[in-house]
Amino acid sequence: MRAAGSNEYRPPAAANDNTPLVLSRRQAAALCHLSPSGFDSWVRKGIVPSAIPGTRRWSRVAIERAIAGDRVTLEAANDNLSPFERWKAENARKA
């Protein structure tokens, strides 16, 4: 993309790069262009991963990887969580 009146190349602006890493059920469903009940069906079928253990939140990165066809493990999804979110997920498993 070239700036108007200039020969200088500028890469296109990034899409919404302030999207949260952790999503509510409704947000996760919207990301998949599904209703919340349709999203629940995808979770039951294993199309997208279930909620982060001990929470009712989903990893946006894990959902995007699953939709792209990657097999996502919880550990891979946790790579993109903040240290606090990782701690919460690990301690939820122990409870």
Rosetta silent file (secondary structure, phi, psi, omega in degrees, C-alpha in Angstrom):
SEQUENCE: MRAAGSNEYRPPAAANDNTPLVLSRRQAAALCHLSPSGFDSWVRKGIVPSAIPGTRRWSRVAIERAIAGDRVTLEAANDNLSPFERWKAENARKA
SCORE:     score description
SCORE:     0.000 S_00000001
   1 L     0.000  133.453 -179.892    0.000    0.000    0.000 S_00000001
   2 E  -108.017  140.707  177.304    1.373    3.380   -0.931 S_00000001
   3 L   -69.387  145.543 -179.585    0.652    6.575    0.920 S_00000001
   4 L   -58.188  129.391  178.048   -1.262    9.145   -1.100 S_00000001
   5 L    72.635   19.130 -176.856    1.138   11.365   -3.014 S_00000001
   6 L  -142.777  151.888  175.691    4.139    9.310   -1.977 S_00000001
   7 L   -95.337    3.611 -177.996    6.195    6.451   -3.325 S_00000001
   8 L   -77.830  131.734  178.412    6.815    5.159    0.188 S_00000001
   9 E   -82.315  135.306  173.498    5.391    1.716    0.949 S_00000001
  10 L  -127.976  128.205  177.511    3.377    1.309    4.144 S_00000001
  11 L   -65.187  153.231  179.117    2.116   -2.071    5.259 S_00000001
  12 L   -61.108  150.391  179.202   -1.632   -2.257    5.812 S_00000001
  13 L   -63.961  143.913  178.584   -2.793   -1.367    9.309 S_00000001
  14 L   -65.343  148.901  174.628   -3.189   -4.329   11.617 S_00000001
  15 L   -65.381 -173.331 -177.611   -6.694   -5.516   12.276 S_00000001
  16 L   -56.757   96.880 -176.683   -8.061   -5.043   15.766 S_00000001
  17 L   -92.907   11.446  176.168   -4.920   -5.932   17.719 S_00000001
  18 L  -111.943   25.615  176.979   -6.434   -5.127   21.109 S_00000001
  19 L   -67.904  135.936 -178.584   -8.785   -8.118   21.131 S_00000001
  20 L   -65.240  149.125  178.375   -8.811   -9.751   24.570 S_00000001
  21 L   -77.026  -26.276 -177.697   -6.981  -13.057   24.982 S_00000001
  22 E  -116.510  131.012 -173.088   -9.727  -14.479   27.187 S_00000001
  23 E  -119.921  149.045  170.665  -13.347  -14.484   26.005 S_00000001
  24 L   -74.777  170.501  178.870  -16.739  -15.019   27.578 S_00000001
  25 H   -58.929  -43.909 -179.297  -18.987  -17.705   26.090 S_00000001
  26 H   -64.530  -42.241  178.351  -20.939  -15.084   24.137 S_00000001
  27 H   -65.642  -41.073  179.110  -17.726  -13.476   22.802 S_00000001
  28 H   -63.606  -40.914  177.493  -16.299  -16.883   21.863 S_00000001
  29 H   -62.495  -44.006  179.485  -19.509  -17.755   20.032 S_00000001
  30 H   -62.971  -37.651  177.875  -19.402  -14.434   18.167 S_00000001
  31 H   -59.257  -35.700 -179.940  -15.763  -15.089   17.193 S_00000001
  32 L   -89.405    1.263 -176.374  -16.948  -18.324   15.540 S_00000001
  33 L    58.504   44.958  179.568  -20.012  -16.588   14.027 S_00000001
  34 L  -126.995  162.676  168.945  -22.277  -18.888   16.027 S_00000001
  35 L   -76.499  161.174  176.957  -25.062  -18.538   18.539 S_00000001
  36 H   -55.729  -38.428  179.007  -24.073  -19.432   22.105 S_00000001
  37 H   -69.698  -35.867  175.243  -25.941  -22.754   21.788 S_00000001
  38 H   -65.162  -37.544  176.855  -24.190  -23.480   18.488 S_00000001
  39 H   -64.462  -42.980  177.050  -20.864  -22.727   20.161 S_00000001
  40 H   -57.557  -39.084  178.164  -21.755  -25.146   22.988 S_00000001
  41 H   -63.622  -42.064  177.979  -22.400  -27.800   20.342 S_00000001
  42 H   -63.733  -38.092  178.584  -18.953  -27.188   18.806 S_00000001
  43 H   -64.355  -46.871 -179.905  -17.360  -27.515   22.251 S_00000001
  44 H   -60.703  -36.545 -179.627  -19.187  -30.832   22.884 S_00000001
  45 H   -79.570   -9.966 -179.742  -18.080  -32.138   19.462 S_00000001
  46 L    82.391   13.796  178.824  -14.477  -31.101   20.131 S_00000001
  47 L   -69.123  -41.237  174.905  -14.339  -28.654   17.228 S_00000001
  48 L  -123.520  154.558 -178.038  -13.167  -25.917   19.580 S_00000001
  49 L   -69.587  160.285  177.417  -11.568  -26.366   23.010 S_00000001
  50 L   -78.080  178.702 -178.286  -13.517  -26.145   26.228 S_00000001
  51 L   -62.720  157.406  175.442  -13.219  -23.316   28.727 S_00000001
  52 L   -61.402  130.507 -176.489   -9.985  -22.681   30.601 S_00000001
  53 L   -51.353  134.822  178.403  -10.090  -24.985   33.646 S_00000001
  54 L    81.156    4.890 -179.143  -11.655  -23.370   36.699 S_00000001
  55 L  -134.568  174.353  169.232  -13.185  -20.552   34.653 S_00000001
  56 L  -116.287   41.901 -179.156  -16.033  -19.817   32.307 S_00000001
  57 L  -125.667  149.521  179.861  -13.641  -18.172   29.850 S_00000001
  58 E  -114.894  147.571  176.638  -12.163  -19.375   26.576 S_00000001
  59 E   -80.057  120.089  178.206   -8.741  -18.716   25.094 S_00000001
  60 H   -59.772  -42.466 -177.920   -9.131  -16.665   21.911 S_00000001
  61 H   -62.999  -43.072 -179.860   -5.831  -18.042   20.596 S_00000001
  62 H   -63.942  -39.942  178.678   -6.900  -21.653   21.203 S_00000001
  63 H   -65.626  -45.423  179.866  -10.204  -21.073   19.404 S_00000001
  64 H   -61.740  -40.363  178.486   -8.487  -19.393   16.446 S_00000001
  65 H   -65.465  -41.478  179.807   -5.989  -22.257   16.188 S_00000001
  66 H   -63.957  -42.322  179.394   -8.754  -24.851   16.348 S_00000001
  67 H   -65.103  -34.939  179.224  -10.740  -23.084   13.628 S_00000001
  68 L   -74.172   -7.732  177.195   -7.591  -22.912   11.490 S_00000001
  69 L   101.819    1.744  177.819   -7.315  -26.687   11.821 S_00000001
  70 L   -79.783  141.671  171.541   -4.539  -26.913   14.399 S_00000001
  71 L   -82.305  117.254 -174.634   -4.924  -29.448   17.166 S_00000001
  72 L  -105.608  126.871  171.611   -4.586  -27.300   20.251 S_00000001
  73 L   -92.494  159.818  178.178   -3.583  -28.651   23.599 S_00000001
  74 H   -60.922  -36.802 -179.442   -4.413  -26.757   26.731 S_00000001
  75 H   -62.330  -42.680  179.089   -0.702  -26.273   27.347 S_00000001
  76 H   -64.946  -39.164  178.857   -0.262  -24.580   23.953 S_00000001
  77 H   -65.619  -35.525 -178.903   -3.265  -22.360   24.627 S_00000001
  78 H   -71.467  -15.055  178.333   -1.826  -21.417   28.016 S_00000001
  79 L   -58.561  -28.783 -175.673    1.365  -20.140   26.350 S_00000001
  80 L   -98.740    5.627  178.027   -0.486  -16.919   25.539 S_00000001
  81 L   -85.717  156.695  175.675   -2.012  -16.364   28.954 S_00000001
  82 L   -69.849  160.917  178.160   -0.662  -13.881   31.447 S_00000001
  83 H   -55.549  -38.730  178.958    1.280  -15.328   34.388 S_00000001
  84 H   -65.077  -44.612  179.415   -1.724  -14.716   36.646 S_00000001
  85 H   -63.841  -36.917  176.309   -4.114  -16.477   34.240 S_00000001
  86 H   -63.674  -44.043  179.158   -1.667  -19.438   34.001 S_00000001
  87 H   -60.836  -44.183  179.216   -1.490  -19.608   37.797 S_00000001
  88 H   -61.055  -45.158 -179.225   -5.295  -19.577   38.045 S_00000001
  89 H   -63.909  -42.544 -179.750   -5.634  -22.373   35.469 S_00000001
  90 H   -66.394  -39.891 -179.408   -2.972  -24.514   37.156 S_00000001
  91 H   -75.386  -25.264  176.756   -4.504  -24.076   40.600 S_00000001
  92 H   -67.858  -34.293  179.072   -8.010  -24.768   39.294 S_00000001
  93 H   -66.712  -31.148 -176.918   -6.797  -28.211   38.192 S_00000001
  94 H   -77.619  -24.460 -175.971   -5.577  -28.973   41.742 S_00000001
  95 L   -75.649    0.000    0.000   -8.910  -28.073   43.356 S_00000001
